[in-house]
Structure formats: structure tokens, C-alpha cells
Amino acid sequence: MNTSSAAHPTFTVHGDSLNDVHQFTYLGSILTSDCDLNNEIQQRVKLASAAFGRLSHRVFLNRNIAIATKIAVYKAICIFIFLYGYESWTPYRRHIKTLRPFIYDA
């Protein structure tokens, strides 16, 4: 990924040239050349929703599990997945509006 328009060197690995890309995933986070968080936040919402869906029948819809336990599982799994890597984000108001329902309702 190249963040400047100036000439840049080309890199090769075992004779294969590496391409310039607009975005790529590194350690589970989506990095973009323009440092936009939209794709990262959308990915986090999808992953947290998928985790919630996988746990629905076993945990959240199970009547034998206490509400406190369900809340603890939601915070430990879904919220953790949702907020993974947030320490490095610089969110704008539009990002906060997307994040707010997941964070403050938890």
C-alpha cells in the first residue's frame, strides 16, 4: 500500500513483484491508503453479528441460562469482536453513529 503519489520503489518476494493496493487486511484489521474507517467498521459489525448469530440458539435463546450470563457472554464475545483494534481508530461523528447502538446498548 502506498500512501503518497510520489515515485516509490518496487519490492519483490522470490521474484514476484508486490502490487500496490488500496486496502488490505493485517492482523484482522482493514488498513486503507486513505485511512478511512468505513470498511473496518462495516467488517467489525459483520463479524460481531455473525458471532451473535452463532451463539443465538446455544446461549441467547436458551431459557436455562440466566440473563446475567447471557450479558456476560455478549460483552465477552460480541463486543470484544466488535471493538477489536479500536485503540488505533480516529472516528468521526458518522462512525460514532454507527458504533453507538452496539456499544451503549450493551
C-alpha positions in Angstrom: 0.0 0.0 0.0 1.4 3.4 -1.0 0.0 6.5 0.7 1.8 9.1 -1.3 1.7 9.9 -5.0 5.5 10.3 -5.3 7.5 7.6 -7.0 8.0 4.5 -4.9 10.3 1.5 -5.1 9.1 -1.9 -6.2 9.5 -4.9 -3.9 9.8 -8.5 -4.9 9.5 -11.7 -3.0 11.0 -14.8 -4.5 11.0 -13.0 -7.9 7.3 -12.0 -7.7 6.6 -8.2 -7.7 4.3 -6.9 -5.0 1.3 -4.9 -6.2 0.1 -1.5 -4.8 -3.3 -1.9 -3.3 -5.9 0.5 -1.8 -6.7 -1.7 1.2 -5.5 -4.9 2.8 -6.2 -6.9 6.0 -3.4 -7.1 8.6 -3.9 -8.9 11.9 -7.6 -8.8 11.5 -7.9 -5.0 10.8 -8.6 -3.5 7.4 -6.0 -0.8 6.5 -6.6 1.6 3.7 -4.4 4.1 1.9 -6.7 7.0 2.8 -7.1 5.9 6.4 -10.9 5.6 6.1 -12.6 3.6 8.8 -15.9 2.8 7.0 -14.7 -0.6 5.7 -13.2 -1.5 9.1 -16.4 -0.6 11.0 -18.6 -2.5 8.5 -16.4 -5.6 8.8 -16.5 -5.4 12.6 -20.3 -5.1 12.6 -20.5 -8.2 10.3 -18.1 -10.2 12.4 -19.9 -9.3 15.7 -23.3 -10.0 14.1 -22.1 -13.4 12.9 -20.8 -14.3 16.3 -24.1 -13.3 17.9 -25.9 -15.4 15.3 -23.7 -18.4 16.0 -24.4 -18.1 19.8 -28.1 -17.4 19.5 -29.5 -20.9 19.8 -27.0 -22.1 22.3 -26.8 -19.1 24.6 -29.2 -16.2 23.9 -32.3 -18.2 23.2 -31.6 -20.8 25.8 -34.1 -20.4 28.7 -31.9 -22.4 31.1 -29.2 -19.7 31.1 -29.5 -16.7 33.3 -29.8 -13.2 31.9 -26.6 -12.1 33.7 -24.7 -14.9 32.0 -26.1 -14.0 28.6 -25.0 -10.4 29.1 -21.5 -11.5 30.2 -21.2 -13.7 27.1 -22.4 -10.9 24.8 -19.9 -8.5 26.3 -17.0 -11.0 26.3 -17.6 -12.3 22.8 -19.6 -10.0 20.6 -18.4 -6.6 22.0 -14.8 -7.9 22.0 -15.0 -8.9 18.3 -16.8 -5.6 17.5 -14.2 -3.4 19.2 -11.1 -5.3 18.2 -8.4 -2.8 17.3 -10.4 0.3 18.2 -7.5 1.8 20.1 -6.0 2.8 16.8 -9.1 4.3 15.3 -9.8 8.0 14.9 -13.6 8.0 14.5 -15.7 10.9 13.2 -19.3 11.6 14.1 -20.6 9.4 11.3 -18.6 6.5 12.7 -19.8 7.1 16.2 -23.4 7.0 15.0 -22.7 3.6 13.5 -20.9 2.3 16.7 -23.3 3.8 19.3 -26.1 1.2 19.1 -23.6 -1.7 19.7 -21.7 -0.1 22.5 -24.2 1.9 24.6 -27.0 -0.7 24.4 -24.7 -3.4 25.7 
